[in-house]
Amino acid sequence: MAQAGARKGNWFAIWVTIAVVVALALVAVLVVTLNNQAAPKPLPTEVNPPSAANIDAETGAILVGEGEDRLDTYIDFMCPVCNQFEQVYGPEIEGLVDDGSITLGIHPISILDRASNGTHFSTRSANAAYCVAEADPDAALPFLQAMFENQPAEGSDGLSNNEILEIAAGVGVSGIDACVDDGTYAGFVTAMTAETPVQPGQSGIATPTIAVNGEVIANSQLPEPGSLATLFG
């Protein structure tokens, strides 16, 4: 009887040991999986300019409209002040584009990658803006508007690539998954960000930065909403 009890005890100990080993293995697999999911994919550094006719490869401007006067906006999709600028002046800018008064040059730049917990949201979203503009020039401005409508908070992880692709699909653009996921224009975004002009009175790059017919103005020079046309004389 004692021997039978000992055998049962041994088998119990063996099964407990096996269960512990399996549990530890599963925990290890889970930790590795979670770490792999959390680790952001390194962005390419190669400068690969877009080749679409509506994108100025020299300046990085996504061109919208065909007006004689030119308004350039340098924006970061995580910048809350850029979102405020869009809410205040966006409809008016769109109206000036639509009536043929101006050509809008959108410059998606990345100065707030530091504010997205290592996910490089500013660069990824700017890259996506080029992917969208290249695929469908008419969707460039609606994409900008939709991105600001869905703007993540500074200090958050930002939007995932899948969420960005959903926003692109919402403005009618699909088939750009590889462009977004591979960061095709990430190196170009970084290069263009470094070329962003400095506003009068600033010591470094800030967003939004506004240029009127090639001349950068201070944000304090912006007129009251509804009076943007006065910037062009």
C-alpha positions as CSV (number, residue, x, y, z in Angstrom):
1,M,0.0,0.0,0.0
2,A,2.8,2.3,0.9
3,Q,4.5,1.6,-2.4
4,A,1.3,2.3,-4.3
5,G,0.9,5.6,-2.4
6,A,4.5,6.6,-3.2
7,R,3.9,5.8,-6.9
8,K,0.8,8.0,-6.9
9,G,2.8,10.8,-5.2
10,N,5.5,10.5,-7.7
11,W,3.1,10.7,-10.7
12,F,1.4,13.7,-9.1
13,A,4.7,15.5,-8.6
14,I,5.6,14.7,-12.2
15,W,2.3,16.1,-13.6
16,V,2.7,19.2,-11.4
17,T,6.2,19.7,-12.8
18,I,5.0,19.3,-16.3
19,A,2.1,21.7,-15.8
20,V,4.5,24.3,-14.3
21,V,6.9,23.9,-17.3
22,V,4.1,24.2,-19.8
23,A,2.7,27.3,-18.0
24,L,6.1,28.9,-18.0
25,A,6.6,28.2,-21.7
26,L,3.2,29.7,-22.5
27,V,4.1,32.8,-20.4
28,A,7.4,33.1,-22.2
29,V,5.6,32.9,-25.6
30,L,3.0,35.5,-24.5
31,V,5.7,37.9,-23.3
32,V,7.7,37.6,-26.6
33,T,4.5,38.0,-28.6
34,L,3.4,41.1,-26.7
35,N,6.9,42.6,-27.0
36,N,7.0,42.0,-30.7
37,Q,3.6,43.6,-31.1
38,A,4.6,46.6,-28.9
39,A,7.9,47.2,-30.6
40,P,7.4,49.8,-33.4
41,K,8.6,48.8,-36.8
42,P,11.8,50.8,-37.7
43,L,11.1,53.4,-40.3
44,P,13.2,53.5,-43.5
45,T,15.6,56.4,-43.8
46,E,16.1,56.3,-47.5
47,V,14.8,59.5,-49.1
48,N,12.3,58.3,-51.7
49,P,10.4,61.3,-53.2
50,P,6.9,60.8,-54.5
51,S,6.7,60.9,-58.3
52,A,3.1,62.2,-58.7
53,A,2.5,65.4,-60.6
54,N,0.6,67.0,-57.7
55,I,3.5,66.6,-55.3
56,D,6.5,68.9,-55.5
57,A,9.5,66.6,-54.8
58,E,11.7,69.6,-54.2
59,T,9.7,71.2,-51.4
60,G,7.4,68.3,-50.3
61,A,4.3,70.3,-51.0
62,I,1.1,68.4,-51.8
63,L,-0.6,70.7,-54.3
64,V,-4.3,71.3,-54.2
65,G,-6.1,73.7,-56.6
66,E,-4.8,75.8,-59.4
67,G,-5.2,79.4,-58.2
68,E,-2.7,82.1,-59.0
69,D,-1.9,82.9,-55.4
70,R,-0.2,80.4,-53.2
71,L,-0.8,79.4,-49.6
72,D,1.6,76.9,-48.0
73,T,0.8,75.2,-44.7
74,Y,3.4,73.1,-42.7
75,I,1.5,70.8,-40.4
76,D,2.0,67.9,-38.0
77,F,-0.9,65.6,-37.6
78,M,-0.3,65.3,-33.8
79,C,0.0,69.1,-33.4
80,P,-3.1,70.4,-31.5
81,V,-2.5,74.0,-32.7
82,C,-2.5,72.7,-36.3
83,N,-5.9,71.2,-35.6
84,Q,-7.1,74.5,-34.2
85,F,-5.8,76.2,-37.3
86,E,-7.7,73.7,-39.4
87,Q,-11.0,74.2,-37.5
88,V,-10.7,78.0,-37.7
89,Y,-9.4,78.5,-41.2
90,G,-9.9,75.1,-42.9
91,P,-13.3,75.8,-44.5
92,E,-12.2,79.2,-45.7
93,I,-9.0,77.8,-47.3
94,E,-11.1,75.1,-49.0
95,G,-13.4,77.7,-50.3
96,L,-10.5,79.7,-51.8
97,V,-9.2,76.5,-53.4
98,D,-12.6,75.7,-54.8
99,D,-13.2,79.1,-56.3
100,G,-9.8,79.2,-58.0
101,S,-8.3,81.9,-55.9
102,I,-5.4,80.0,-54.5
103,T,-3.2,76.9,-54.8
104,L,-2.8,75.2,-51.5
105,G,0.5,73.5,-50.7
106,I,0.2,71.1,-47.8
107,H,3.5,70.1,-46.2
108,P,3.0,67.2,-43.8
109,I,6.0,67.2,-41.5
110,S,7.0,65.4,-38.3
111,I,8.3,67.3,-35.3
112,L,6.2,65.5,-32.7
113,D,7.4,61.9,-33.0
114,R,8.6,62.3,-29.5
115,A,5.0,62.7,-28.3
116,S,3.7,59.3,-29.5
117,N,5.5,56.8,-27.2
118,G,8.0,55.6,-29.8
119,T,5.4,54.8,-32.5
120,H,6.6,57.6,-34.8
121,F,3.0,58.7,-35.4
122,S,3.9,62.1,-36.9
123,T,6.1,60.5,-39.5
124,R,3.8,57.6,-40.2
125,S,0.8,59.9,-40.7
126,A,2.8,62.3,-42.9
127,N,4.0,59.4,-44.9
128,A,0.3,58.3,-45.3
129,A,-0.6,61.8,-46.5
130,Y,1.8,61.3,-49.4
131,C,0.5,57.8,-50.1
132,V,-3.0,59.2,-50.3
133,A,-2.1,62.2,-52.4
134,E,-0.2,60.0,-54.9
135,A,-3.1,57.6,-55.2
136,D,-5.8,60.2,-55.6
137,P,-5.0,63.9,-55.7
138,D,-8.6,64.9,-55.0
139,A,-8.4,63.0,-51.7
140,A,-5.4,64.9,-50.3
141,L,-7.4,67.7,-48.6
142,P,-10.3,65.4,-47.4
143,F,-7.6,63.1,-45.8
144,L,-6.0,66.0,-44.0
145,Q,-9.4,67.1,-42.7
146,A,-10.3,63.5,-41.6
147,M,-7.0,63.1,-39.9
148,F,-7.5,66.2,-37.8
149,E,-11.1,65.1,-37.0
150,N,-9.6,61.9,-35.6
151,Q,-6.5,63.4,-34.1
152,P,-4.9,61.5,-31.2
153,A,-3.8,63.3,-28.0
154,E,-0.1,64.2,-27.5
155,G,1.5,61.6,-25.3
156,S,-0.7,58.8,-26.7
157,D,0.5,56.0,-29.1
158,G,-1.2,57.9,-31.9
159,L,-3.2,56.0,-34.5
160,S,-2.2,52.6,-35.8
161,N,-1.4,52.1,-39.5
162,N,-4.7,50.2,-39.7
163,E,-6.6,53.1,-38.3
164,I,-4.9,55.5,-40.7
165,L,-5.8,53.2,-43.6
166,E,-9.4,53.2,-42.4
167,I,-9.4,57.0,-42.5
168,A,-8.0,56.9,-46.0
169,A,-10.7,54.4,-47.0
170,G,-13.2,56.8,-45.6
171,V,-12.1,59.5,-48.2
172,G,-12.2,56.9,-51.0
173,V,-8.6,55.7,-51.1
174,S,-7.7,52.1,-50.8
175,G,-4.8,49.9,-52.1
176,I,-2.1,51.9,-50.2
177,D,-1.5,49.4,-47.5
178,A,2.1,48.6,-48.5
179,C,2.9,52.3,-48.9
180,V,1.6,53.0,-45.4
181,D,3.0,49.9,-43.7
182,D,6.4,50.1,-45.4
183,G,6.8,53.8,-44.7
184,T,7.6,54.3,-48.3
185,Y,8.0,58.1,-47.9
186,A,9.2,58.2,-44.3
187,G,12.7,59.2,-45.2
188,F,11.3,61.9,-47.5
189,V,9.2,63.2,-44.6
190,T,12.3,63.5,-42.4
191,A,14.2,65.3,-45.1
192,M,11.4,67.8,-45.8
193,T,10.9,68.4,-42.1
194,A,14.5,69.5,-41.8
195,E,13.8,72.0,-44.6
196,T,10.8,73.6,-42.9
197,P,11.2,77.4,-42.8
198,V,11.3,79.1,-39.4
199,Q,8.6,81.7,-38.6
200,P,9.6,85.2,-37.8
201,G,10.3,85.5,-34.1
202,Q,10.9,81.7,-33.7
203,S,14.2,80.1,-32.9
204,G,13.2,76.7,-34.4
205,I,10.6,74.9,-36.5
206,A,7.1,75.2,-35.3
207,T,3.7,74.1,-36.5
208,P,1.6,75.3,-38.1
209,T,3.8,77.4,-40.2
210,I,2.2,79.5,-42.9
211,A,3.7,81.0,-46.1
212,V,1.9,83.4,-48.4
213,N,3.2,83.5,-52.0
214,G,6.5,82.1,-50.7
215,E,6.9,84.5,-47.7
216,V,6.7,82.9,-44.3
217,I,4.5,84.9,-41.9
218,A,4.2,84.8,-38.1
219,N,1.0,83.2,-36.9
220,S,0.2,86.5,-35.2
221,Q,-0.2,88.0,-38.7
222,L,-3.1,85.8,-39.6
223,P,-6.2,87.8,-40.1
224,E,-9.6,87.3,-38.5
225,P,-11.4,84.2,-39.8
226,G,-13.2,85.1,-43.0
227,S,-10.5,87.5,-44.1
228,L,-7.8,85.2,-45.4
229,A,-8.1,86.7,-48.9
230,T,-6.6,89.9,-47.5
231,L,-3.3,88.1,-47.2
232,F,-3.1,88.1,-51.0
233,G,-3.8,91.8,-51.5
